[in-house]
Amino acid sequence: MLLEFYGNECPHCVRMAPLVERLKQEEGITVEQFEVWHDDDNSIKMDEYDTGLCGGVPFFFNTETKEFICGSTSYEDLCAWAKGEKRPQRSG
């Protein structure tokens, strides 16, 4: 399962939104999205996965590979992360 934790007003999250949509359109890969700034339940869910890995948004987590992306990244790295093809560049 692929997860994205984001904040509605987060500029980095806004920049990543079209890349997540492109991933769905071009690769048929769906990322489950959770808004955490205005939803306490989603914030708690993020804390279950972000155990000192990122501490902010956007935070992408692949539950199969345990790989994550902290912050914004390129489409190529996002796609590779989603497919489990290589370790993405970790930022943040």
N, C-alpha and C positions, 0 to 999 in steps of 0.2 A: 504494500500500500504506500502511496506517495502522499505526503502531507505538506501543506503550506500554511504557516501561521503568519498573519499579516495584520496591519492596522489600517483602517480606512484612510486616515490622513497622512500616512507615512509616504514620503516622496519616493523612497527606494521601492516600496511595495507597488506604488502606482507605476513606476518604470518597469517592474517585472510583470505586471498584469498582462500586457500584450504578448509577452514571451510564453507565459503559461497557456494563454489561449492558442497561440501558434502551435505549441506542443500538442494540444488536443486536436487541432485541425489537421496538422501535417503528419503526426505520428499516431494519432488515435489514443494518446495517453492521457488519462484523466488524473488530475491532482486534486485531492480533497482539500478544500480551503476552509480555514477557520479564522474569523476576525476576532482578535484578542483584546483590542483596546476598549471595546464597548460590550464585551460579553465575558462575564466572569467564568462561566463554565468552560469556554474555549481557552481562556487564559490558564485555567487549572490544567486542562488537557495539554497545553503547550509545555507546562512545567514538568509533566510526566515524561516528555520526550527530550526536552532541553535540560539536561542534567549537567549544567555548566559548559555546554557546548557553544552557545551563542549569546544568550542574554538579551536578544533584541529581535526585531523583525526587519525584513522578512526572514523567516527561518523555514527551510525546506528539510524534510526528513524522510528518508526511504526506509520503511520498516523492515524490508527484506535484507538490504545490504548494511543497514545502520549508518550509511553515509549521509552527510548533511551538507547543506550550503547555508552559510550565514551571510546575509546581506544580498545585494544585487550581484548578478553574474551575467555572463554571455549566454546566448541561446545555445551555443555549442556545448558549454559546460552543463547547462540545465538539462539538455537532451541526454547527454552522456550519463549524468547522475540518474535520470529517470529510467534509463535502460540498464543501469548497473554495469556499464561498459568500462568505466575507468573512475578513478577517484577524482572528484571535482576539486578545483582550486578552492581552498577554504579561505574566506576573508572575514573581516569584521574584527 
